[in-house]
Amino acid sequence: MSYNDIFLIILIVFSWIIIIISLAPEINKSKHFSTMGPALMIKSTSNKGVLDAAAKHFPAKGMSRFSTILVVLGGLLAFAMLLYEAVLLTIIHEPPSAAPPLNEYLALPLINPFIPLGYGTASLVFAVVIHEMFHGIVARKHGIKVTSVGALFFIIPVGAFVEPDEKEIMAADPVVRRRIIAAGPGINLIIAIICIVLLIFVMMPASAPIHSGVYVEDSTSLDSGHSIPKGMEIISYGNLSGKELNSLETTSMITPGMANVTLFNGKTSTVESVPTGVAIVDLLSGFPAAEAKVPSDSIIYNISDNGNSHIIYNIDTLGNVLDKIPPGTTINMTVITFGSTEHFTTYTIKTVSTYSYYAKDDPAANSAAYKDESFIGVQISYSGIGYASIDSMHSLVFGAQIAGPEFYETLGLPILGLSPIPGSLAHLFSTPFDSYIFFGIANSLYWIFWIDFLLGIMNALPLSILDGGQFFKDTLNIASRRERFKFLRDEKNVTKIYYALGLFVFFLLLYIIIAPRIL
């Protein structure tokens, strides 16, 4: 997507918001039109029988009680995630050019480039419809009239809404009102939990990697025709295969140079001869390797100091050799470049300390121990590839790591380009039936989980324009019934707390959007 496209999308979104907010007083006078924040509501007063039928047969009261617990937990999780993001932005400073485009903050298909049109639209419409329906179902279960139902538009159709009678719901006991409010985000979180459980415990066990290799996530070309392409699986490298490949970059003893690798594309296996070893993928300006004009896209063959020569088999070997060389030592480093043949070239380099690098680029991570370790200023990877075991990729794309430290990776699969699951990766797994149908189901479950989870926790935030705002206010009113919280019986105190927390969350959101562009 070009910058012009992004600018046009942002212009359309903000124009829509300004128009809807400006015309809101006139729109809200209409019988069949209304506004919900920046969204346009097209209302109907008929076709509500489905809510009464559902309220009659569905255990809505029990579900709404459970939803209050989920909304509390979801709100705390959303708040913690926002706070964590804000702290990271304060600690980690990146150039403003690295800030994500504004359209990426909107979870809308066509507008957010990471949300696929098909899966994203279907999941969003489903999430909003089910969210609003359960507001209505729980309201009817408690005898509160629903005055209208209808469609919700934010530039494009994004779902439906259910509108309980305002006088009746505001006159209701805060406990009842809170249950009605909690039912929307609550059902979203319940559906999200069901979908991720199905992915982990049904879909993932039903598929399995065809080989026990490693998946190439990223690739840097080291010559014109013999590099390992991204999206392939390495099933053997030299004399290594299977689980041995998982620690290729730290345990390989393959002599640097050209080596045979067996690649699998989901259908066939091929053997290629590729550049192998610790690859220099970039040079750090102002440090020894750059000053010696060592070429990037080359392989380190050996390092010699004081007559001792060390072949650099892997990244650990390089680290161990440099750690034992005192900073300020003059070394000879031989690298291999690739064309029609291998070219060995030796460069004379005077090392500096690792301490000097951290002092300049990352003082918080510096350590006195680094003063005795040599540094040459290269960014490296093994054979110019970034890889992960096929087993870890299998569990990642099916959400099995969501309960661990990889929580953000599971939520970030769209940003990583792993959902919908790329065909090149999907073909590396066996499935019990047609793979297109199988992964279509897996992708659908993931996107229903993703949309419902984010809709659920964001709606739980204590902002006046979200369900969480009134939920939080009713929670304060309910708490005031206890003697220890009797100060909340004064509406002024409730209002102060309500707006103080709402403003804090609002400015937290604003900081997350603005900070990357100014810090």
N, C-alpha and C positions, 0 to 999 in steps of 0.2 A: 504494500500500500504506500503510495507516494505522499509526500508532505502536503501536496495540494489536496489530495483526497482526505487526509486527516483534517486539514483546515476546514474543508467544506463540511465534513461531518460535524465538527465542533460548532461551526457556524449555524448549521441546521438545528442542532440540539439546543444551543443557547437561544436562538431565535424562537424556537417552540416554547421554551420555558418562559421567556419574557412575554410572548403573546398570551399564553394561557394565564399567567399571573396577572397581567394587565386587564384581561377581559373577564377574570374570575367573578367580579361582582355582578356583571350582566349575565354570564353563563349560569350562575347559581340561582338566578331568578326563574330560569326555565324549568318546566315540569319534567322534561326528558333529558336534560343535560346538567351536568354538575362537574366540579373539579375535585381532584384528590391530590393536593400538592401540584406538581407540574403535569399531572395526568388528566386526561379528559374522560369523563364518565358518560356513557350513553345509557340512560335508565329506562326500565320497563317496570310496571307495577303488576304484571301478570307472571304466570309460569313459576310460581313459588311453591307449588304443591310438592315438588321433589324434596324441598327442605323439610316440610312437615312429615313426609313419609320416612325420610332418613332419620329425623329426630325421634320418630316413634319406635323404630327398630334398632337404632344404633345406641350403644351405651355411652352417649355423649357426655353425661355428667362425670363418669369415671375417667373418660379420656381427657376432659377439660381439667380435672384435678391433677392428673399426671402432667398435663401441658404446663401448668404453673411452675412445676419443678423444672421442666425442660427449658422454659423461658428464662428462669433465674440462672440456670447453668449456661445456657446459650448466651445470655447477656454478659455474664462474667467472662466467658471465653472470648467473645467479640471484643470486649473492653481490653482484656489482656493482650490480644493480638494487636490491637491498635497501639497500645502502650509500648509493646515490644518493638513494633515497627518504628515508632517515634524515637525510641532510645537508639535503635540501630542507625537511624538517619543522623542522629546527633554525634554518634561515635565514628561512623564510617562516612568519610567525605568523598564524594565522587563529583566530577565536573557536571555542571548543569546540563550539558549535552547528553549525559547518561540518564537523565530523568525520563520516566515513561511518559508517552504522549497522554494528554488528558482523556482521550477517548477510551483508553485502557482502564480507566476508573469506572466506566459505565458497563455493567454486565448485560449488555444488549447485543443480540446478533446483528450483523452488518456494521454496527458501530464499533464494537470491540473486536479487533482482528483475531483474537484467540478463541472466540466463541463461534463454533461452526453454525452455519445457517440452519441446517436441518435439525441436528440433535439439539442445538441451543434453543431454537424457536419452540420446538415441540416441548422441551423440558420446562422452559420458562412459562409458556401458556398453561401447561399442566400444573406447575407449582402455584401460580397465581390463582387459578380457578379453584384448586383444592383448598388453598389458604382461605379464600373468601367464603367458599361453601361451608367450611367448618365454623367460621364466625356465625353464619346464619343458622346452621344446624344446632349449635349450642344455645344460641339465642332463642330459637323456637322451643328447645327442650326446657328452657326456663320460663316459657310463656311470654317472651318478648316478641312483639310484632316486627316483621320484616317489611319495610315500606317499599323497597325496590330492589331489583337485581339488574345486572346489565354488563356491558362490555367496557373494558378499560383500554385506553389508547395512550401511548407515549410515542408519538410519531407513527409507530406501527402498533397493531393489536398486541397487547402484552398479557391479556387474560380477562378476567371477569371480576365483579365485585358484588357484595351483598351488603345492603344498607339497613341495619336495624332501626327501629323508630327511635329518634334521638331523645325525645322526652322520656320514653319508657326506660331506655338504657341508662340515662343519667340519673333517673329516680331509683334505679335498682340498687340493691345492697352492693357495696364495693366488692364483696367476695364473689358475687354472681357476675358483676361486670368484669372483674379481673379474669374469671374463667372464660368468658366470651372472648375477651381480647386475646388471651393466651392460646385459644384453640387454633388460631391461624398459624402463627409461627410454630406452635406445638406440633401440628400435623405435618408441617414441612420437615421438622427435625425427626419425627417418627419415620416418615417416608425415607429420609436420608439414611437413617440407621438401617432400615430394612434393605435398602439398595446396596449399601456397602457390605452388609452381612451376606447377601446373595452373591455378590462379586467374590468375596473372600472364601466363603465356605461351599459355594456351589459351582460357580464358573471357573475359579482358579483350579480346583482339584480335577475338573473335567478336561483341562488342557495340560499339556506338558511339553517342555523343550524337547525337540527332536535330537539335539546333540548337547553335550555338556561343555560348551565353549564360552567365548566371550563376545559380546555385542559391541561393534565399533560405533560409538556415539559421535565421535568427531575425528577428523582426519586432516593432516597437513601434508601437502604434496612435497616430497623430498626429491623427486626427479620428474621427468616428463611423461613417464608411462608405466611406472611400477609401484605406485602407492596403493595402500589398502583403502578401498572406498568406504565411506560412511554408510551405515545401514546393513553391512554384511556381518556374518558371524565367523569368527576365527575358530576352527575346530582342531587345528594343530599348528604349531609354530616351531620349526626345526624339529628337535626331538621331544618337544613338550606337547601334551594334549590333555583334554578333559579338565579336571579341577586344577591341574598344574598351571593352567593358563591364567587363573584368577590373580596370581601374584607375579605375572610376567615381568613387570617393570622393576621388581625388587629382587627376584631370585633367578632370573634368566642367566644362563652361562653360555649363551650363543655368542660366538665371536662376532664383533661388530663388522658389518659389511652387508653383502647380499645373502639372504637366507630364504628357504622355501617355507611358504605358508599355505595352508589349505583353507579355502574360503567357502562358505555355504550361503546361498542366496534364498533358501527356502525350497528350492527345487533341485538344484544340482550343486555338486562340489567341484571346485577347480583348484589347481595348484599353481601358485604364482611365486616368482622370485622377487623379493622386495627389500628395500633398504632397512637394515635392522640395527638396533642399538640405541644409545641415549642420544636423542635428536635435539639439536639446538633449534628451537622454533622462533626465538626472538632474542635480541641483545638489549641490555639495559644501558642506556646512554650514560656516558661518564664513568663507566666501570671498565676493568682491564680488557675483557674480550672485545668490546666495541672499539676501544682505542687501538687494539692490535688488528682490527679489521677482520676478525674471524667471521666467516660467512654464516649467516643463518641458513636454515634448511640443510644442515650438514649433520653428520654423525660423529660423536667423539670416539676416536679409536683408542688413544692412550694418553697418559700424562706422565712426564718424566721430571724428576727433581733430584739433583745431586747423584746422578748416575743410576737412580732407581726408576724403572719403567713399570707402569701399572696399566694393564688393559682394562678399559672401562666396559664391563659387561652389562651393568644395569645401573639404575639410579642410586641404589644403596652403595654400590662400589664407588661411584663418583663422590658421594657424600663422605664416605669413610676415608678416601684418599685425600680430599681437600681438608678434612678436619685434622689430619695428622701433619699437614704442611703449615709451618708458621707463616702468618701474614707477612707480606713484604718479600717473599721468596720468589725468585725468578724460575719459572717452569717452562717446559716445552709441551705443547698440547698438539697432538696430531689429529686432524679431522678428515673425514671422508666426504667428498661431494660426488654426486652421481649424474652421469649423462649417458653417453653411449658406453662408457667404461667407468670404473671407480677411480677417483683421483685422491691420493693421500697428500696432504699438505701440513707442514708443521709450523706452528706460530709460537713465538717467544712472548710470554706474558709474565708480568710482575703482579702477584696477587695482592689483594687488600683484605682487611678483616671483615667478617660477616657483621661485626658490630657497626662498622661504618655504613653498611647498607641500611640496617634497621634504624640507625640514628637519623638517616636522611628520609627514609620512606615510611617507617612504621615505628616510631619511638616507643609506643606503648608495649610493643612485643619484644623490645630489646632485652638483652641479658649480658651480664658481665662475662659469661662463659664464651660468648661469641668473639671476644677480643683475641682468642687464641686459635680461631678457625679461619681458614682462607676462603676467599670469595672471589669469583671471576666475573660475575654479572651476566649469567645466561638464564633464559627461561627454557625449560626442557620438558620433554615427554618421551615415552618409550616408542621408538619408531614413528614418531609424529602422530600417534593416535591417542584418543581418549576412549577408554573402554570400561565396560562393566560386565560382570558375570551374567550369563543368560538366565541363571536362576534368580539373581537379584532383580533383573529386568522383569521377569515373570511375576514376581511378587509385587513389584512396584506398580506395574500397569493395572493390576487387579486390586490395588488398594490395600494389600496385606500389611503395609508398613505404617498405616495411619495411626496406630496406637503407640508408635515409637518416636524416636527423634526425627524420623523422616516424614513427620506429619505434614510439614510445609511442602515437601516434595510431592506427596499424594495430591494435595490441593493444587500444586503448581504444574500438574501434568500437561494442561493445555499450553502453558508458557514454555514448557520443555519440548513441545511438539510431540507428546506421547499420548494425547487423546484428542480426537479419535486415534486409536492405535494405528500407526503407520502400517501399510500393507507389507513393507519390507521386514518389519518386526513380527507382525502377525503370522507370516508364513514360516517363521522359525519354530512355531508350536504346532503340535498335533491337536486335533479337536475331535469330539465324538460324532459330529455331523458337519455339514458344509461350513467351511471356515468363514465365509462371508456372512452367513446367518448367525453363526456363533459369535463372531466379533461385533456384529451389528447389535446383538442383545447385550454384549458386554459394554459396548460404547453407550448404549441407551441407559443402562443401569448407572454407569458412571456419571453421565450428564444429568440424570434425574437427581442422583445423590449430590452432585456439585451445586446445581442451581438451588435445590431445596435446602441444603445445608447453609449456604451463604444467605439465602433469603430468610431462613429461620433465625440465624444468629444476629444478622444485621437488624431485623425487625425487633429483636429483643433489646436493642440499645435504647437507653432512656432519652430519646429525642421526641419532641412534641409531634413531629410529622410522622412518627413511626408508632407501631403498636406498643413498643416498649415504654413510650412516654406516659401514656395513660396507665399502663400496667404498673409502672413505678409509683405513680401518684396514688393509685388505689392501694398499693402495698403499704405506703406510708399511712394512709387513712386506716387500714386494717390494723397496723401496728399500734396506732394511737389508742386502741381499745385496751392495751396493756398498761398497767400503772407506770411501769418504768419508762414508757414512751408517751406519757400524757402531754408532754410539750407539743406533740404533733396534733393535739386537738385544736390548737390555734392554727387556722387556715393560713395565716401569714407565714408561720414557720414551715409548713408544708410547701407553700409556694416558693419560699427562698431556697429550700433544699432542692426542689424539683428543677428550678431554673438554673441553679448553680451547677448541678451535675450535668444538665442538658447542655449548658454553655461550655463546660469543660470538654465534653465529648465532641461537640461541634468544632471547637478550636483544635482539638486533637486531630480530627479529620482534616481540617484546613491546613494544619501544620504538615501532615503527611503528604498533602498534594503540593504545597508551596515550597517546603524546605528543600527538596532536591533541586529546585530551580534557582535558589538564592544562596545556599550554603557552599 
